[in-house]
Amino acid sequence: MKTIPILFTFDASLELAAGVCFTSLLESADPSTFYDIFVLHSPACDFSESRLNELPERYGNCRLTFRKVEGEFVGGYEVRGIPETAYYRLLSPELIPEYDKLLYSDVDVIIREDLGKFYELDLGENFFAGVDNCSRLRPGFRDYIGKTLGLDWQKGYFYSGNLIINSALLREGGLLNEFRALAKNDYLYQDMDIINIACNGRILPLGPSYCMSVQLYDLIVDRRAEMEEIYGKEEIDRALSCGIVHYNGAKPWKEACPNMDIWWDCYRRSIFFDERFCRDFWVGQRDSLEKLSLLKRIKLLLRYPLDRWAK
């Protein structure tokens, strides 16, 4: 049995998303994998009565530990509806001292394969491993990286939604206090900007299968040949078939979005499945579509690829 520690940070508003995410994590685990799951949360949250606590008994291949984070990042910059808890991953080497290496994941994801191969990667002298947002194909974001953050985009700009954290090296390198200081600034992408600023050039690049964001999915669909030239056909196929799907834009439990079928399939198997919630969501989507003009309906169909439904 191999133990893989994995960290999540969220508040009570994301309990449903966490339940579906954890379900995907545990259902896709190899028989020999045991996940040691940590949840860092604010003192305002109480998960003692949460249905999430049923997961270890239901699946048997995990342990679930909730830890309150007090006095850290109070008053930290919040934007785009992302709360203070987003910063907690930055201090995980201190808050979870049991391990020298951790996996981190947001909860607005679906995990479709065992994560052992990622945890076993040798990070060397890199502080993190993560997925580049492919700014080489996104000129607008290159401007943000270079002009706003003052970074060299050619060294990559990495998503913070799925990370491998070199906790031992971060503790030794004194990066945690730098994270604390940077968190006082008003960065648009908060913890993600902080990680890329403090660790520029020392983040190990992973393929998009470890964090297939909305933006990367769009690039794969619209510019497949260029993405295959960068990552190779096998990695692109893996991202589409069994990689981690990250809903870092619209949330599938709130509104229609690409790959929402993957999330809803997992939701139906989760401990949070509720017929009324499911029915009300889809009725709401139907009613919203019926109110759209014909032109808007056509634009919606063009925006959402239909090829996955034909497979």
C-alpha positions as CSV (number, residue, x, y, z in Angstrom):
1,M,0.0,0.0,0.0
2,K,1.4,3.4,-1.0
3,T,0.3,6.5,1.0
4,I,-0.2,9.7,-1.0
5,P,-0.8,12.9,1.0
6,I,-3.1,15.4,-0.8
7,L,-4.1,18.8,0.4
8,F,-7.3,20.8,-0.3
9,T,-8.3,24.3,1.0
10,F,-11.9,25.4,0.9
11,D,-14.7,26.8,3.0
12,A,-18.3,25.6,3.6
13,S,-19.6,27.1,0.3
14,L,-17.6,24.5,-1.6
15,E,-18.6,21.4,0.4
16,L,-20.6,20.0,-2.4
17,A,-17.8,20.5,-5.0
18,A,-15.4,18.9,-2.5
19,G,-17.6,15.8,-2.1
20,V,-17.7,15.3,-5.9
21,C,-14.0,15.9,-6.2
22,F,-13.1,13.5,-3.4
23,T,-15.4,10.9,-5.0
24,S,-13.5,11.2,-8.2
25,L,-10.2,11.0,-6.4
26,L,-11.1,7.8,-4.5
27,E,-12.9,6.0,-7.3
28,S,-9.9,6.5,-9.6
29,A,-7.3,5.3,-7.1
30,D,-5.4,2.1,-7.8
31,P,-6.1,-0.8,-5.3
32,S,-2.7,-0.2,-3.7
33,T,-3.2,3.6,-3.2
34,F,-4.2,5.1,0.2
35,Y,-4.9,8.9,0.2
36,D,-4.1,10.9,3.3
37,I,-6.4,13.8,2.7
38,F,-5.9,17.1,4.5
39,V,-8.4,20.0,4.4
40,L,-7.2,23.4,5.6
41,H,-10.0,25.8,6.4
42,S,-10.8,29.0,8.3
43,P,-11.9,29.0,11.9
44,A,-15.3,30.1,10.7
45,C,-16.0,26.7,9.2
46,D,-17.0,23.6,11.2
47,F,-16.9,20.4,9.2
48,S,-17.5,18.1,12.2
49,E,-21.0,17.3,11.0
50,S,-20.1,17.3,7.3
51,R,-21.1,14.3,5.1
52,L,-17.5,14.4,3.9
53,N,-16.6,12.5,7.1
54,E,-18.5,9.5,5.6
55,L,-16.0,9.0,2.8
56,P,-13.3,7.0,4.7
57,E,-15.9,4.5,5.8
58,R,-17.5,4.3,2.3
59,Y,-14.3,3.9,0.4
60,G,-11.8,2.6,2.9
61,N,-8.7,3.9,0.9
62,C,-8.4,7.2,2.7
63,R,-8.0,9.2,5.9
64,L,-9.6,12.6,6.2
65,T,-8.1,15.3,8.4
66,F,-9.5,18.9,8.9
67,R,-7.2,21.6,10.2
68,K,-8.2,25.1,11.1
69,V,-5.9,27.9,10.0
70,E,-5.9,30.8,12.4
71,G,-4.2,34.2,12.1
72,E,-2.7,33.7,8.6
73,F,-3.6,35.9,5.7
74,V,-6.3,37.8,7.6
75,G,-7.3,40.7,5.3
76,G,-5.5,39.1,2.4
77,Y,-6.5,40.5,-1.0
78,E,-9.7,38.8,-2.3
79,V,-10.8,39.2,-5.9
80,R,-13.0,37.4,-8.4
81,G,-14.9,35.8,-5.5
82,I,-11.9,33.7,-4.4
83,P,-11.6,33.8,-0.5
84,E,-8.7,33.9,1.9
85,T,-8.5,30.1,2.0
86,A,-6.8,30.2,-1.5
87,Y,-3.6,31.4,0.2
88,Y,-3.4,28.5,2.7
89,R,-1.7,26.2,0.2
90,L,1.3,28.6,0.4
91,L,1.9,27.6,4.0
92,S,1.2,23.9,3.7
93,P,4.8,22.9,4.5
94,E,4.3,24.4,8.0
95,L,0.7,23.5,8.4
96,I,1.2,19.8,7.3
97,P,4.7,19.1,8.7
98,E,4.2,15.3,8.5
99,Y,5.3,15.1,4.9
100,D,8.2,16.5,2.8
101,K,6.1,16.4,-0.4
102,L,2.4,17.0,-1.0
103,L,-0.1,17.0,-3.8
104,Y,-2.4,20.0,-3.9
105,S,-5.7,20.3,-5.7
106,D,-8.6,22.7,-5.9
107,V,-12.0,21.1,-5.4
108,D,-13.5,22.4,-8.7
109,V,-11.9,19.4,-10.5
110,I,-12.6,15.9,-11.5
111,I,-9.7,13.5,-11.0
112,R,-9.8,10.6,-13.5
113,E,-6.7,8.6,-12.7
114,D,-4.5,7.4,-9.9
115,L,-2.1,10.2,-8.8
116,G,0.7,8.0,-7.7
117,K,2.9,8.6,-10.7
118,F,2.8,12.3,-10.1
119,Y,3.6,12.0,-6.4
120,E,6.6,9.8,-7.2
121,L,8.2,12.4,-9.5
122,D,11.6,13.7,-8.5
123,L,11.2,17.4,-8.1
124,G,15.0,18.0,-7.7
125,E,15.6,21.6,-6.8
126,N,12.2,22.8,-7.9
127,F,9.9,24.2,-5.3
128,F,6.7,23.0,-7.1
129,A,5.6,21.0,-10.2
130,G,2.6,22.3,-12.1
131,V,1.0,22.9,-15.5
132,D,2.1,25.8,-17.6
133,N,-0.8,27.9,-18.8
134,C,0.7,27.8,-22.3
135,S,1.1,31.5,-22.6
136,R,3.2,31.0,-25.7
137,L,-0.1,30.6,-27.5
138,R,-1.9,33.3,-25.5
139,P,-0.3,36.7,-26.4
140,G,-2.7,38.6,-24.1
141,F,-1.5,36.6,-21.1
142,R,2.1,37.0,-22.1
143,D,1.6,40.8,-21.6
144,Y,0.2,40.3,-18.1
145,I,3.2,38.0,-17.2
146,G,5.8,40.4,-18.6
147,K,4.4,43.9,-18.1
148,T,2.3,43.5,-15.0
149,L,4.3,40.9,-13.0
150,G,7.7,41.6,-14.5
151,L,8.4,37.9,-15.2
152,D,10.0,36.1,-18.2
153,W,7.0,34.3,-19.7
154,Q,9.4,31.9,-21.5
155,K,10.1,30.4,-18.1
156,G,6.4,29.5,-17.8
157,Y,3.5,30.7,-15.8
158,F,1.9,27.9,-13.9
159,Y,-1.6,27.1,-12.6
160,S,-1.9,26.7,-8.8
161,G,-5.0,24.6,-9.0
162,N,-3.1,21.4,-9.1
163,L,0.4,21.3,-7.7
164,I,3.1,19.0,-6.4
165,I,4.7,20.8,-3.4
166,N,8.3,20.3,-2.4
167,S,7.6,21.0,1.2
168,A,11.0,20.1,2.5
169,L,12.8,22.5,0.1
170,L,10.3,25.3,0.7
171,R,10.9,25.0,4.5
172,E,14.7,25.0,4.0
173,G,14.6,27.9,1.4
174,G,12.7,30.3,3.6
175,L,10.1,30.9,0.9
176,L,7.2,30.8,3.4
177,N,7.9,34.3,4.8
178,E,8.3,35.6,1.3
179,F,4.8,34.2,0.5
180,R,3.4,35.9,3.5
181,A,4.9,39.3,2.4
182,L,3.7,38.9,-1.2
183,A,0.2,38.1,0.0
184,K,-0.2,41.7,1.2
185,N,-0.1,42.9,-2.5
186,D,-3.2,43.1,-4.7
187,Y,-2.4,40.5,-7.3
188,L,-5.1,39.7,-9.7
189,Y,-4.5,36.0,-9.5
190,Q,-3.6,35.9,-5.8
191,D,-1.8,32.8,-4.8
192,M,-1.1,31.8,-8.4
193,D,0.8,35.1,-9.0
194,I,2.6,34.7,-5.7
195,I,3.9,31.2,-6.5
196,N,5.0,32.3,-10.0
197,I,6.8,35.4,-8.7
198,A,8.6,33.8,-5.8
199,C,9.5,30.6,-7.7
200,N,10.0,31.8,-11.3
201,G,12.3,29.3,-13.0
202,R,12.0,26.7,-10.2
203,I,8.7,25.1,-11.1
204,L,8.9,21.7,-12.8
205,P,6.6,21.7,-15.9
206,L,4.0,19.0,-16.2
207,G,1.7,18.1,-19.1
208,P,-1.9,19.4,-19.3
209,S,-3.2,16.0,-18.1
210,Y,-2.4,17.1,-14.5
211,C,-4.6,20.2,-14.8
212,M,-6.7,20.6,-17.9
213,S,-8.0,24.0,-17.4
214,V,-10.8,25.6,-19.4
215,Q,-8.1,27.6,-21.3
216,L,-6.0,24.5,-22.1
217,Y,-9.1,22.6,-23.2
218,D,-10.0,25.4,-25.6
219,L,-6.5,25.4,-27.0
220,I,-6.6,21.6,-27.5
221,V,-9.9,21.8,-29.3
222,D,-9.1,24.9,-31.4
223,R,-5.4,24.5,-32.0
224,R,-4.8,20.8,-31.6
225,A,-1.8,20.6,-34.0
226,E,0.1,23.3,-32.1
227,M,-0.7,21.7,-28.7
228,E,0.5,18.3,-30.0
229,E,3.7,19.9,-31.2
230,I,4.3,21.3,-27.7
231,Y,3.2,18.3,-25.6
232,G,3.0,15.3,-28.0
233,K,-0.1,13.5,-29.2
234,E,0.0,11.0,-26.3
235,E,-0.1,13.6,-23.6
236,I,-2.9,15.5,-25.3
237,D,-4.9,12.3,-25.7
238,R,-4.3,11.6,-22.0
239,A,-5.5,15.0,-21.0
240,L,-8.8,14.5,-22.8
241,S,-9.4,10.9,-21.7
242,C,-8.1,10.5,-18.2
243,G,-6.5,13.7,-17.0
244,I,-7.7,16.1,-14.3
245,V,-10.5,18.3,-15.5
246,H,-10.3,21.7,-13.8
247,Y,-13.4,24.0,-14.0
248,N,-11.5,27.2,-13.4
249,G,-14.2,29.2,-15.1
250,A,-17.9,28.5,-15.0
251,K,-18.8,25.9,-12.4
252,P,-20.8,22.9,-13.7
253,W,-23.0,22.8,-10.6
254,K,-24.1,26.4,-11.2
255,E,-24.3,26.8,-15.0
256,A,-23.6,25.1,-18.3
257,C,-19.9,24.8,-19.3
258,P,-17.6,22.6,-21.3
259,N,-17.1,19.1,-19.9
260,M,-20.0,19.5,-17.4
261,D,-21.1,16.0,-18.3
262,I,-18.0,14.6,-16.7
263,W,-18.8,16.5,-13.4
264,W,-22.4,15.5,-13.4
265,D,-21.6,11.8,-14.0
266,C,-19.4,11.8,-10.9
267,Y,-22.0,13.9,-8.9
268,R,-24.6,11.1,-9.4
269,R,-22.3,8.6,-7.7
270,S,-21.3,10.9,-4.9
271,I,-22.7,11.0,-1.3
272,F,-24.1,14.5,-2.1
273,F,-26.4,13.4,-4.9
274,D,-29.9,14.8,-4.6
275,E,-32.6,14.2,-7.1
276,R,-34.3,17.6,-6.4
277,F,-31.0,19.5,-6.9
278,C,-30.3,17.6,-10.1
279,R,-33.8,18.1,-11.5
280,D,-34.0,21.8,-10.5
281,F,-30.6,22.5,-12.2
282,W,-31.5,20.9,-15.5
283,V,-35.0,22.5,-15.5
284,G,-33.3,25.8,-14.9
285,Q,-30.9,25.2,-17.8
286,R,-33.8,24.2,-20.1
287,D,-35.8,27.3,-19.1
288,S,-32.7,29.6,-19.7
289,L,-32.2,28.1,-23.2
290,E,-35.8,28.5,-24.1
291,K,-35.5,32.2,-23.4
292,L,-32.5,32.7,-25.8
293,S,-32.9,34.0,-29.3
294,L,-32.1,31.7,-32.2
295,L,-28.9,33.6,-32.9
296,K,-27.7,33.1,-29.3
297,R,-28.6,29.4,-29.4
298,I,-26.5,29.0,-32.5
299,K,-23.5,30.8,-30.9
300,L,-23.8,28.6,-27.9
301,L,-23.7,25.5,-30.0
302,L,-20.6,26.8,-31.9
303,R,-18.9,27.6,-28.6
304,Y,-19.4,24.1,-27.1
305,P,-17.8,21.3,-29.0
306,L,-20.2,18.5,-29.9
307,D,-17.6,15.9,-30.9
308,R,-17.4,14.4,-27.4
309,W,-21.1,13.5,-27.6
310,A,-20.6,11.6,-30.8
311,K,-18.0,9.3,-29.3
